[in-house]
Amino acid sequence: MDSLAVDESIEEQQLAAMFSLSLVGMAEIELPSGRYRRVNRRFCELTGRAEEELLRLTVRELTHPEDRERDAEGIAALIRGDVTEHRIEKRYLRPDGTPVWAAVSATLVRNAHGRIVGSVGVIHDISALKRQQELLRESEERLRASQNQLQLITDALPVLISYVDAGQRYRFVNKAYQETFATEDYYGKHVRDVIGPEMYETARPHIERALAGESFRAEMRIRWNGEMRDIAVTYVPHRDGDRVVGYVALTEDITERKRVEETLREQAQTLETLNRIGRVLSAELDLQRLVQALTDAGTEICHAAFGAYFHNEPDPSGQGFRMYTLSGAPRETFTGFPLVRAAGVLAETLMKAAIVRSDDITRDPRFGRNGPYEGMPRGHLPVRSYLAVPVVSRTGEVLGGLIFGHPEPGVFTERAERLMAGIASQAAIAIDNARLYAAAQQEIAERKRAEEALRFADRRKDEFLATLAHELRNPLAPIRTSVQLLKAPGLDESRRQWSRDVIDRQVRHMARLLDDLLDVSRITRGRLELRKQLVAVHTAVEAAVETARPLIDARQHTIELDLPPRPLMVEADPDRLVQIVANLLNNAAKYTQPGGRWASPCTSRTARPS
């Protein structure tokens, strides 16, 4: 199972658990069909239908005809991306045709490729609220005559109800309102004096809207009973003809609903991040980019201020471990600090493959054991919350560690730890694959270099053999000439000796060439061996003329040698020198018109120092 499948399975399990445990209605629909894919028990109770029946229906079929267009327009805006959340108060139809009011908050669900596949909605039964709103409107007409009855009704409601006149002074509150603000003597008091200056400043813009004649529902975050709470207030202006004389406010604590919605949003964001890192882990083979994406995603998922990946590969100095990637802070932040050593709390992760999560790492006795420093080095990024997760290969080797930090304590949760542990296990496979890919690429490059070297050696061998083949032909002509002379009758002894000497010299020269041919290493390198010694130039020239003589005579050329009166000595390989001069003479004889006459002067010149 790949990382994407695992992550989707985890999210599916979490969503299923949420559906099962939720105290409010929840439903998941397919898009664009609008058919119900999953519903929870509370939603079944709200609509009065069995789960099997709901799964055969669409949202439109279950919605009151008067609310269908508003609902469809809101869903379309959500799909288009005009809004991030579709919120509506609408009526569902029970099997007997009676409507039930609900407040719906829906968000999109996307698949691994980012395509919209559905929507999850949180449904609150607001039938009671709607009924009471209707009662309130009816009660306004009988307010003076039915004060006691109205008080009795509103005291039974699970919401805070108040009536405020145009001067922002209380004329009526229900029991829940009195208990919340610990006041019985409310009548005629200004709103600010009852709810306090801080809450009043938050609510004042909404109060002014209500007194301007606008009916609306507003959500706000306030400090209530010593803690921050989310509330929703429905404002209903009271008119006496064309004049607004006050308003009714229904206040509902929606903190828990907001928490559920925030959890869903956070899970959707986490799912999107997991999908993104899953795609990277399955496709990326460049180790640097792979680990950087892993570090960035981990920092985002954990809500860390910064994160780093330390590769379990000793620094070239052999003294510490190298920080491979960094997220959330510039790399220059760590310039000048000592190398990270697998000691103290880091040893638990980089050496022992243990996950370490701490709400305040500065209180851990293992913290700061990275000599020569004790504690946190001056200038280091502040770390209180700490999470370290090892990346362990399939063979059990610790490849490295993901380290996350935050300056505030208590940031990293158990859920973040579980998520990062799952990501790290998938990352280990991806890192192994990237390393194998890099090794394979290196082996391919080495093979290409070796193949190129073999091709080069083969070309040099061909060139070398072609050169030797040409050189082997040169001695054959003088040998043939000498053999014919030896066969001639009446040849005097001096000519016989000269013929034998020619044959001897040319045979030795051919033996030298054959030695070159048999030396395979020099063939592949394309190099000839030079055996340098002092050589008389006239001797080499005469030997070369002797080698080229058959071709010179055959072409009826005349050659005049102009040699210096005294011997001219050079340091050279005598055989190679003869080869060079003989090749020059053979080329001259071959490419000069028959009967040519040419001279071969030989002079000395002293080289000048450069």
Sequence and secondary structure as in RCSB ss.txt:
>XXXX:A:sequence
MDSLAVDESIEEQQLAAMFSLSLVGMAEIELPSGRYRRVNRRFCELTGRAEEELLRLTVRELTHPEDRERDAEGI
AALIRGDVTEHRIEKRYLRPDGTPVWAAVSATLVRNAHGRIVGSVGVIHDISALKRQQELLRESEERLRASQNQL
QLITDALPVLISYVDAGQRYRFVNKAYQETFATEDYYGKHVRDVIGPEMYETARPHIERALAGESFRAEMRIRWN
GEMRDIAVTYVPHRDGDRVVGYVALTEDITERKRVEETLREQAQTLETLNRIGRVLSAELDLQRLVQALTDAGTE
ICHAAFGAYFHNEPDPSGQGFRMYTLSGAPRETFTGFPLVRAAGVLAETLMKAAIVRSDDITRDPRFGRNGPYEG
MPRGHLPVRSYLAVPVVSRTGEVLGGLIFGHPEPGVFTERAERLMAGIASQAAIAIDNARLYAAAQQEIAERKRA
EEALRFADRRKDEFLATLAHELRNPLAPIRTSVQLLKAPGLDESRRQWSRDVIDRQVRHMARLLDDLLDVSRITR
GRLELRKQLVAVHTAVEAAVETARPLIDARQHTIELDLPPRPLMVEADPDRLVQIVANLLNNAAKYTQPGGRWAS
PCTSRTARPS
>XXXX:A:secstr
  HHHHHHHHHHHHHHHHHHH SSEEEEEETTT BEEEE HHHHHHHT  HHHHTT BHHHHB GGGHHHHHHHH
HHHHHTS S EEEEEEEE TTS EEEEEEEEEEEE TTS EEEEEEEEEE HHHHHHHHHHHHHHHTTTT HHHH
HHHHHTSSSEEEEEETTSBEEEE HHHHHHTT S  TT BHHHHH HHHHHHHHHHHHHHHTT  EEEEEEEEET
TEEEEEEEEEEEEEETTEEEEEEEEEEE HHHHHHHHHHHHHHHHHHHHHHHHHHHHH   HHHHHHHHHHHHHH
HHT SEEEEEEEEE TTSSSEEEEEEESS GGGGTTS  B S HHHHHHHTT   EEES GGGSTTTTEETTEES
S TT    SEEEEEEEE TTS EEEEEEEEESSTT   HHHHHHHHHHHHHHHHHHHHHHHHHHHHHHHHHHHHH
HHHHHHHHHHHHHHHHHHHHHHHTTHHHHHHHHHHHHSTT  HHHHHHHHHHHHHHHHHHHHHHHHHH HHHHHH
T      EEEEHHHHHHHHHHHHHHHHHHTT EEEEE  SS  EEEE HHHHHHHHHHHHHHHHHHS TT EEEE
E         
